């Protein structure tokens, strides 16, 4: 009796050639199926490894690379933040779309300064752009940190001058820092 399947007259390895034709076909088909499954699994693993290698690392959208229209009520802010590596740039612009000739200011804080700003304390800043109808952003991070771009509607809440602003920014890596050193 076969200890695996319970068959009463199992075909032993040395007796396959003497087994009935129907049994030999079944054993050959079973062997072929096992071979196909093994090579299929190997092919699937090879494909998965090669596909991952060719596609490279996943690309995560940087929060400081975006463009969009924002509604900012009077005496309120729109805050955008993200981690910036030292030496990298944030380039962009903003333009007040409504009301015509409305003004908007931009203040850039690092993580420590932003915590002070949120707590209502007097906070230093990395840079400040005065209230204008439109402006260019050209910020260079001197060190790695999370930076906060605070777009402020300067009008008092009693004025009800709510603004619609178009903001576009792009995170630009320093080309000399790709290999960890200078290209000079």
C-alpha positions as CSV (number, residue, x, y, z in Angstrom):
1,X,0.0,0.0,0.0
2,X,1.3,3.5,-0.9
3,X,1.9,5.6,2.3
4,X,1.1,8.9,0.4
5,X,-2.0,8.2,-1.7
6,X,-3.2,5.0,-0.2
7,X,-3.2,3.1,-3.5
8,X,-3.2,-0.7,-3.1
9,X,-0.7,-1.5,-5.8
10,X,1.6,1.5,-6.1
11,X,4.0,1.8,-9.1
12,X,7.6,1.9,-7.8
13,X,10.2,4.0,-9.6
14,X,11.9,1.0,-11.1
15,X,8.6,-0.5,-12.4
16,X,7.3,2.5,-14.4
17,X,8.4,0.9,-17.7
18,X,6.3,-2.3,-16.8
19,X,3.2,-0.3,-15.7
20,X,0.1,-0.3,-17.9
21,X,0.1,2.3,-20.7
22,X,-2.7,4.4,-19.0
23,X,-0.6,4.7,-15.8
24,X,2.5,5.6,-17.7
25,X,0.7,8.4,-19.6
26,X,-0.8,9.7,-16.3
27,X,2.7,9.7,-14.6
28,X,4.3,11.4,-17.7
29,X,1.5,14.1,-17.7
30,X,2.0,14.6,-13.9
31,X,5.8,15.0,-14.4
32,X,5.2,17.5,-17.3
33,X,2.8,19.4,-15.1
34,X,5.3,19.6,-12.3
35,X,8.0,20.8,-14.7
36,X,5.8,23.5,-16.2
37,X,4.8,24.7,-12.7
38,X,8.4,24.9,-11.6
39,X,9.6,26.7,-14.7
40,X,6.6,29.0,-14.7
41,X,7.3,30.0,-11.1
42,X,11.0,30.7,-12.0
43,X,9.9,32.7,-15.0
44,X,7.5,34.7,-12.9
45,X,10.2,35.5,-10.3
46,X,12.7,36.5,-13.0
47,X,10.1,38.8,-14.7
48,X,9.2,40.4,-11.3
49,X,12.9,41.1,-10.5
50,X,13.7,42.4,-14.0
51,X,10.6,44.6,-14.2
52,X,11.4,46.2,-10.8
53,X,15.0,46.8,-11.8
54,X,14.1,48.4,-15.1
55,X,11.3,50.6,-13.7
56,X,13.6,52.0,-11.0
57,X,12.5,53.3,-7.6
58,X,9.0,54.5,-7.1
59,X,8.5,58.2,-7.8
60,X,6.6,60.1,-5.1
61,X,5.2,63.4,-6.0
62,X,6.9,66.2,-4.0
63,X,4.5,68.4,-2.1
64,X,6.5,71.5,-3.2
65,X,6.1,70.7,-6.9
66,X,2.5,71.7,-7.8
67,X,0.3,74.4,-9.3
68,X,-3.2,75.3,-8.5
69,X,-5.7,77.9,-7.6
70,X,-6.4,78.6,-3.9
71,X,-9.1,80.5,-2.1
72,X,-7.7,82.5,0.8
73,X,-10.2,84.4,3.1
74,X,-9.2,87.8,4.5
75,X,-6.6,87.6,7.3
76,X,-5.9,83.9,6.6
77,X,-3.1,81.8,5.1
78,X,-2.5,79.0,2.7
79,X,0.4,76.8,3.9
80,X,2.4,74.4,1.7
81,X,5.3,72.4,3.2
82,X,7.8,69.8,2.3
83,X,11.2,68.4,3.1
84,X,14.0,70.2,1.1
85,X,17.6,68.9,0.9
86,X,20.3,71.5,1.5
87,X,21.4,73.2,-1.7
88,X,18.1,72.5,-3.5
89,X,15.8,75.2,-4.9
90,X,12.1,75.9,-4.9
91,X,11.2,78.0,-7.9
92,X,7.8,79.4,-8.8
93,X,5.4,82.3,-8.8
94,X,2.0,83.4,-7.6
95,X,-0.6,85.8,-9.0
96,X,-3.7,87.2,-7.3
97,X,-6.6,86.4,-9.7
98,X,-9.4,88.0,-7.7
99,X,-9.9,90.7,-6.6
100,X,-8.1,92.6,-9.3
101,X,-5.0,94.3,-7.9
102,X,-5.3,92.3,-4.7
103,X,-2.1,91.7,-2.7
104,X,-0.6,88.6,-1.3
105,X,2.6,88.1,0.7
106,X,4.8,85.0,1.2
107,X,6.9,84.1,4.2
108,X,9.1,81.0,4.3
109,X,9.8,79.3,7.6
110,X,11.9,76.3,8.7
111,X,10.4,73.8,11.0
112,X,11.5,75.6,14.2
113,X,10.3,79.0,13.1
114,X,7.0,77.6,11.9
115,X,6.3,76.0,15.3
116,X,6.8,79.5,16.8
117,X,4.6,81.1,14.1
118,X,1.8,78.6,14.9
119,X,2.1,79.2,18.6
120,X,1.5,82.9,18.0
121,X,5.1,83.8,19.0
122,X,7.4,86.2,17.2
123,X,9.1,84.0,14.7
124,X,12.1,84.6,12.4
125,X,11.9,83.5,8.8
126,X,14.1,82.2,6.0
127,X,12.8,84.8,3.6
128,X,9.9,87.2,3.1
129,X,8.2,88.4,0.0
130,X,6.2,91.7,0.5
131,X,2.5,92.0,-0.4
132,X,2.1,92.3,-4.2
133,X,-0.3,91.2,-6.9
134,X,2.2,88.7,-8.2
135,X,5.6,87.5,-7.3
136,X,8.5,85.2,-8.2
137,X,9.7,82.5,-5.8
138,X,13.4,81.8,-5.9
139,X,14.3,80.0,-2.6
140,X,17.5,78.1,-2.0
141,X,17.6,75.9,1.1
142,X,21.0,76.3,2.8
143,X,20.4,73.1,4.9
144,X,18.1,70.1,4.9
145,X,14.8,70.7,6.8
146,X,11.1,70.9,6.3
147,X,10.2,74.3,5.0
148,X,6.8,76.0,5.1
149,X,5.6,78.4,2.5
150,X,2.9,80.6,4.0
151,X,0.9,82.6,1.5
152,X,-1.0,85.3,3.5
153,X,-4.0,87.4,2.6
154,X,-3.0,90.7,4.3
155,X,-6.5,92.3,4.4
156,X,-8.3,92.5,7.8
157,X,-11.2,90.1,8.3
158,X,-13.6,93.0,8.5
159,X,-12.8,93.9,4.9
160,X,-14.2,90.7,3.6
161,X,-11.6,90.8,0.8
162,X,-11.3,87.1,0.1
163,X,-8.7,86.3,-2.5
164,X,-8.3,83.7,-5.3
165,X,-4.6,83.1,-6.0
166,X,-2.8,81.0,-8.5
167,X,0.3,79.4,-7.0
168,X,2.9,77.4,-8.9
169,X,6.1,75.9,-7.4
170,X,8.7,73.4,-8.5
171,X,11.3,71.6,-6.4
172,X,14.6,71.7,-8.3
173,X,17.5,69.5,-7.0
174,X,21.0,71.0,-7.1
175,X,22.6,69.2,-10.0
176,X,26.0,69.1,-8.2
177,X,24.5,67.1,-5.3
178,X,23.3,64.0,-7.3
179,X,26.5,62.1,-6.5
180,X,27.0,63.5,-3.1
181,X,29.8,65.8,-4.2
182,X,30.7,68.6,-6.3
183,X,31.2,68.2,-10.1
184,X,33.9,70.9,-10.2
